[in-house]
Amino acid sequence: MTPPAAPHELGTTLPVVHDQPRPRRRRRPSSACAGLILPRATTSPGRARQHIRAALAEWLVDEVDARGCELIVSELVTNAVDHTDTPLIRVICRLLDDVVTLTVAAERSHPGEIQATRPEDGDDHGRGLLIVQITADRWGVRQIVGDGVAVAIWAECTVSAHRQGAAC
């Protein structure tokens, strides 16, 4: 009886290995847009967060950066619910290269300056725009006066691509 040949000897049969195609890594799009129209209701900030979370995950935005965007949209929608007269709130999320722009638009019955203010100690409200100011790279307000007053508050955040194993 002949001992089996070592794998390095000529004439040895080796198992056939087919090259498996590598799974393609998805790339983040260079531009994308998602929008949502919400009722002026206390449930709307949560719905806006879910929508933004799903869009940014689809666009492969890093989880830590996405959480900052979720916080911003939550604060802006909460302000729209608390400080506008409109029945509907529009939320738009745009990705262009490495910048996410979040816009929340609603109607008000009166024009007026919108700015971040410091609340008094013990106040339960009044920190939303301060949070936006701290979290966003840039933010601002557009007012359009016509039959009514439309207000759009926007915030920009620089984001990174999703990292494998990033913290949740």
Secondary structure as GFF3:
##gff-version 3
##sequence-region A 1 168
A	DSSP	beta_strand	31	39	.	.	.	ID=ss1
A	DSSP	alpha_helix	44	58	.	.	.	ID=ss2
A	DSSP	alpha_helix	63	83	.	.	.	ID=ss3
A	DSSP	beta_strand	88	96	.	.	.	ID=ss4
A	DSSP	beta_strand	99	108	.	.	.	ID=ss5
A	DSSP	alpha_helix	128	135	.	.	.	ID=ss6
A	DSSP	beta_strand	138	145	.	.	.	ID=ss7
A	DSSP	beta_strand	149	158	.	.	.	ID=ss8
###
